[in-house]
Amino acid sequence: MSLTQAELGRRIRSAREACGLTQEQLGAFAGLSRVAVGLIESGSRSVSSLELDKIAHAVGRSLTSFFTPEFAERDALTALFRSDAALAEQTDLLQALQASLALGHELTNLERLLGIDRVQLLTATYELPPPKSRWEAIQHGQKVAIEERQRLALGAAPLGDLSDLLEAQGVRTAAVGLPDNISGLTLVDHTIGIFVVVNARHAAVRRRFSLSHEYGHALFDRMRAGAISRTDDRADLLEVRANAFAAEFLMPAEGVAQFVTAFGKGGASREQVTVFDETAAVQVEQRAVPGSQDIQLYDVALLAHHYGASRAAALYRLKNLRLIDEREFQRLQADEERGAGYTMAAFLSAPEVMDGDTARGDFRRRFLTLALEAYRREEITRSKLAELASMVQIGRGRLSAVLAAVGLD
């Protein structure tokens, strides 16, 4: 049965209301007046494909979703608006969410055109009850991180490229400009699957932690259909759990202890061992050279570089694992805050994150590669290719030069 103008209008209204947008707000995003939106929703006015494309973008949906036999009344953006009704008033965040979902929908469509099947990539899930306290939230996060590392056969080794790891588990990743107080978000959509977005405006080392944090949400908060990680909500139990997961997943306790031990540190200043032979016991005592077990800033710099974490995160990890005490933590933190950590890392050629180890480049490369292949196969037009390229900040001039260089113009 063909879709009537009235039914299309009803679906547009349903999608708008599910996101908490007024007719005036939707009109502003789509370049329409409030009256025009009202007429479209009532079925009294037709809507052009260009207008519908803008409307779909505004409500975080693909254009084709309005023409499916079974229209989904709720989706990922809807779930987020249901959890926070004030989202509609945060224009910059709303636009970032719209851009994120639009990228996800376009990537999904490119894969469909090219016959790429992602059904085989099924993300693991951990059934956890809501934590009752911060301590319980930390225990949950650490436990899942240890189990996930075991499932992935990672041992205590550094994670390498996190974007590649998450993509291999069926989780899409991307970096989009978000408000500064938002480190990332996780979207669960029936058409694009699980989509993790981190803040492109943040430093690479912070984006890496955010990827791990959002992966935690994907593993044990999937029923929420979406999560926004704000700095103001860091005390929230679900955020505490995701942060505990990220810390253990990035820098496993076993690995950190092994790393410190390899430099002859981390032991007690005085150790006693009793050897028993079934008849009698011999007690042996070992005293370390005073100060020899003290962890220094160069140890912190190497640890951070080894695991691709920030030196601040490495410091807190050492403190929480009781490899340094509060006095040592304060001393090292003061050195880091006055810039000595950066100087030491530069001296050792040990930056926190290697260049290119971010979600931004990986998503962009895959997105553009699939778009070029779809264009080569004549699955999309030159105009559509230019539109897709502009979504990842590639202008028409640069695109034309690339197409000419490879003989695709």
C-alpha positions in Angstrom: 0.0 0.0 0.0 1.4 3.4 -1.0 1.9 6.0 1.7 -0.7 8.7 1.8 0.1 12.3 2.4 -1.9 12.2 5.6 0.0 9.2 6.9 3.3 10.8 6.1 2.2 13.9 8.0 1.2 11.8 11.0 4.6 10.1 11.0 6.4 13.4 10.9 4.3 14.7 13.8 4.9 11.5 15.8 8.7 11.8 15.2 8.7 15.4 16.2 6.7 14.9 19.4 8.8 11.9 20.4 11.8 14.2 20.4 10.1 16.9 22.3 10.3 19.5 19.5 7.7 22.1 18.9 6.5 22.8 15.4 8.4 26.1 15.5 11.7 24.3 16.5 11.3 21.7 13.8 10.6 24.5 11.3 13.8 26.3 12.3 15.9 23.2 11.6 14.1 22.4 8.3 13.8 26.0 7.0 10.0 26.0 7.3 7.6 28.2 9.1 5.5 26.9 12.0 2.4 27.2 9.8 4.0 25.1 7.1 5.0 22.4 9.5 1.4 22.3 10.9 0.0 21.9 7.4 2.4 19.1 6.5 1.6 17.2 9.7 -2.1 17.6 9.1 -1.7 16.2 5.6 -3.0 19.5 4.1 0.4 20.3 2.4 2.8 18.1 0.5 6.4 17.9 1.5 9.3 17.9 -0.9 12.1 15.4 -0.7 14.6 18.1 0.3 12.2 19.3 3.0 11.7 15.8 4.2 15.4 15.1 4.3 15.9 18.2 6.5 13.0 17.1 8.8 14.5 13.6 9.0 17.9 15.1 10.0 16.2 17.2 12.7 14.6 14.2 14.4 17.6 12.0 14.0 16.2 9.6 11.5 16.9 8.4 8.0 14.7 9.7 5.2 13.7 6.1 4.2 12.5 5.4 7.8 9.4 7.4 7.0 8.4 5.1 4.2 8.8 1.7 5.9 5.7 -0.5 6.2 6.0 -0.5 10.0 7.0 3.0 11.2 9.0 3.0 14.4 7.4 5.5 16.7 10.4 5.6 19.0 14.2 5.5 18.2 17.5 6.4 19.8 16.9 10.2 19.8 13.5 9.6 21.3 15.0 7.6 24.2 17.4 10.4 25.0 14.7 13.0 25.0 12.5 10.8 27.2 15.4 10.6 29.7 16.1 14.4 29.6 13.2 16.6 28.4 15.5 19.7 28.5 17.5 18.5 25.5 15.2 20.3 23.1 16.4 23.6 24.6 20.1 22.8 24.2 20.5 23.7 20.6 24.2 22.9 20.3 23.8 19.5 21.9 20.7 18.8 19.8 22.6 19.7 16.6 25.5 17.4 17.6 23.0 14.5 18.2 21.4 15.1 14.9 24.8 15.1 13.1 25.8 11.9 14.9 22.7 10.0 13.9 22.9 11.4 10.4 26.4 10.0 10.0 25.3 6.7 11.4 22.4 6.4 9.0 24.5 7.4 6.0 27.2 4.9 6.9 24.5 2.2 7.3 23.0 3.1 3.9 26.5 2.9 2.2 27.1 -0.5 3.7 23.7 -1.7 2.5 24.4 -0.4 -1.0 27.7 -2.2 -1.1 26.4 -5.4 0.3 28.3 -5.3 3.6 26.6 -7.4 6.3 27.2 -6.3 9.9 24.7 -8.7 11.4 27.5 -11.1 12.2 29.1 -8.4 14.5 27.2 -8.9 17.8 28.2 -6.8 20.8 28.5 -8.6 24.1 26.1 -7.7 26.9 26.4 -8.0 30.7 23.2 -8.3 32.8 23.8 -6.1 35.8 21.4 -4.8 38.4 21.4 -1.1 39.1 24.2 -0.3 41.5 23.0 0.7 45.0 26.1 2.7 46.0 29.2 4.2 44.4 31.3 1.3 45.9 29.1 -1.2 44.3 29.2 0.7 41.0 33.0 0.6 41.1 33.0 -3.1 41.8 30.6 -3.7 38.9 32.7 -1.7 36.4 36.0 -3.4 37.4 34.5 -6.9 37.3 33.0 -6.4 33.8 36.3 -4.9 32.5 38.3 -7.9 33.7 35.7 -10.3 32.2 35.7 -8.4 28.9 39.5 -8.5 28.7 39.4 -12.2 29.3 36.6 -12.7 26.6 38.7 -10.7 24.1 41.9 -12.6 25.1 43.7 -9.3 25.8 45.5 -10.4 28.9 47.1 -7.4 30.6 48.4 -5.9 27.4 47.7 -2.3 26.1 44.5 -2.1 24.1 46.0 -0.6 20.9 43.6 1.2 18.6 40.3 1.4 20.5 38.3 2.3 17.5 39.4 -0.8 15.7 38.6 -2.9 18.8 35.1 -1.5 19.2 34.3 -1.7 15.5 35.3 -5.4 15.6 32.7 -5.9 18.4 29.9 -4.4 16.3 30.1 -0.9 17.9 30.3 2.1 15.5 32.6 4.9 16.6 32.9 8.5 15.6 34.1 11.8 16.9 31.8 14.8 16.6 32.0 18.3 18.0 30.0 18.3 21.3 29.5 20.9 24.0 32.7 20.9 26.2 30.9 19.5 29.2 30.0 16.3 27.3 32.8 13.8 26.8 30.7 11.3 24.7 27.4 9.6 24.1 26.1 6.1 23.3 23.2 5.7 21.0 21.3 2.4 20.4 19.2 2.6 17.3 17.3 -0.2 15.5 18.8 0.8 12.1 22.4 1.7 12.9 22.9 -0.5 15.9 25.2 0.7 18.7 26.9 4.0 17.9 29.5 5.5 20.3 30.4 9.2 19.7 33.2 11.0 21.5 33.9 14.8 21.7 36.1 15.8 18.8 37.0 19.0 20.6 38.7 17.1 23.4 42.4 16.0 23.4 43.2 12.6 21.9 44.0 11.1 25.3 40.7 12.1 26.7 38.9 10.8 23.6 40.5 7.5 24.2 39.3 7.3 27.8 35.8 8.4 26.6 35.7 5.6 24.0 36.4 3.1 26.8 33.8 4.8 29.0 31.1 4.7 26.3 32.0 1.0 25.5 31.1 0.3 29.1 27.7 1.9 28.6 27.3 -0.2 25.5 28.1 -3.4 27.4 25.9 -2.9 30.5 23.5 0.0 29.9 22.1 -1.0 26.5 18.5 -1.2 27.7 18.5 2.6 28.2 18.8 3.0 24.4 21.1 5.9 24.9 23.4 7.7 27.4 25.0 11.1 27.5 28.2 11.4 29.6 28.4 14.9 31.2 31.1 16.1 33.5 28.4 17.4 35.8 27.0 13.9 36.2 30.3 12.2 37.2 28.8 11.3 40.6 25.9 9.5 39.0 26.1 5.8 39.8 26.0 4.7 36.1 28.7 7.2 35.3 30.8 6.0 38.2 30.4 2.4 36.9 31.4 3.3 33.4 34.4 5.3 34.7 35.5 2.4 36.8 35.2 0.1 33.8 37.2 2.5 31.6 40.1 2.7 34.2 40.4 -1.1 34.6 39.8 -1.8 30.9 42.5 0.7 29.8 45.0 0.0 32.6 44.4 -3.4 34.1 45.5 -3.9 37.7 47.6 -6.9 36.8 49.4 -5.1 34.0 50.1 -2.0 36.0 51.6 -4.1 38.8 53.8 -6.0 36.3 54.9 -2.8 34.7 56.0 -1.2 38.0 57.7 -4.5 39.1 59.7 -4.5 35.9 61.4 -1.4 37.1 62.2 -2.9 40.4 59.6 -0.9 42.2 56.2 -1.3 43.9 57.5 -3.6 46.7 57.4 -2.9 50.4 60.4 -1.4 52.1 60.6 -4.4 54.4 59.4 -7.9 53.6 59.3 -11.1 55.7 58.9 -14.6 54.4 58.7 -17.8 56.5 59.9 -21.0 54.9 58.4 -24.2 56.4 59.7 -27.7 55.7 57.1 -29.8 57.6 59.3 -29.9 60.7 60.5 -26.4 61.4 60.4 -22.9 60.0 63.1 -20.4 58.9 62.2 -16.7 58.8 63.8 -14.5 56.1 63.7 -10.8 56.1 64.6 -8.4 53.2 65.0 -4.7 53.5 65.0 -2.5 50.4 67.4 0.4 50.0 65.7 3.5 51.5 63.8 5.3 48.7 64.5 2.6 46.1 60.8 1.7 45.8 59.6 5.3 45.3 57.8 5.8 42.0 59.1 8.8 40.1 57.5 11.1 37.4 59.4 9.3 34.7 57.8 6.0 35.8 54.4 7.6 35.5 55.2 9.0 32.1 56.2 5.6 30.8 53.2 3.9 32.3 50.8 6.4 30.7 52.5 6.0 27.3 52.5 2.2 27.6 48.7 2.1 28.1 47.8 5.2 26.0 46.3 7.0 29.0 46.9 10.4 30.5 49.5 10.9 33.1 46.8 12.1 35.5 44.8 8.9 34.9 48.0 6.8 35.5 48.6 8.7 38.8 45.1 7.9 40.1 45.5 4.3 39.0 48.7 3.9 40.9 47.0 5.5 43.9 43.9 3.3 43.8 46.0 0.2 43.4 48.0 1.4 46.5 51.3 1.4 44.6 51.7 5.0 45.9 50.4 6.6 49.0 48.6 9.9 49.4 51.9 11.8 50.1 53.5 10.4 47.0 50.4 11.1 45.0 50.3 14.7 46.1 54.0 15.1 45.2 53.7 13.6 41.8 50.5 15.5 41.0 52.1 18.8 41.9 55.0 18.0 39.6 52.5 17.2 36.8 50.5 20.4 37.3 53.6 22.6 37.0 54.4 21.0 33.7 57.2 18.6 34.7 55.3 15.6 33.5 55.0 17.0 29.9 58.7 17.8 29.9 59.6 14.4 31.1 57.4 12.7 28.5 59.0 14.7 25.8 62.4 13.9 27.0 61.6 10.1 27.0 59.7 10.4 23.6 56.7 9.0 25.5 53.6 11.0 24.5 50.3 10.0 26.2 48.7 8.9 22.9 50.3 8.2 19.6 49.2 10.4 16.7 46.2 9.0 14.8 44.9 6.8 17.7 41.5 8.4 17.7 37.9 7.6 16.7 37.8 10.7 14.5 40.2 9.6 11.8 39.1 6.0 11.7 35.4 6.8 11.2 36.2 9.4 8.6 38.5 7.1 6.6 35.9 4.3 6.5 33.1 6.7 5.7 34.9 8.3 2.8 36.2 5.0 1.5 32.7 3.5 1.4 31.3 6.7 -0.2 34.0 6.6 -3.0 33.3 2.9 -3.6 29.6 3.5 -3.8 30.2 6.4 -6.3 32.6 4.2 -8.4 29.9 1.5 -8.6 27.3 4.2 -9.5 25.3 3.5 -6.5 25.2 7.1 -5.5 25.4 10.3 -7.6 28.2 12.9 -7.7 25.9 15.3 -5.8 25.3 12.7 -3.1 29.0 12.0 -2.8 29.7 15.7 -2.3 26.9 15.8 0.3 28.5 12.9 2.2 32.0 14.4 2.0 30.7 17.7 3.4 29.4 15.8 6.5 33.0 15.1 7.4 34.3 18.5 6.5 35.6 17.8 2.9 34.8 20.6 0.5 33.8 20.3 -3.1 37.1 21.6 -4.4 39.2 19.1 -2.5 36.8 16.3 -3.5 37.0 17.3 -7.2 40.8 17.2 -7.0 40.8 13.7 -5.5 38.4 12.3 -8.0 40.4 13.8 -10.8 43.6 12.3 -9.4 42.3 8.8 -9.3 40.3 9.0 -12.6 36.8 9.0 -11.0 35.8 12.4 -12.3 
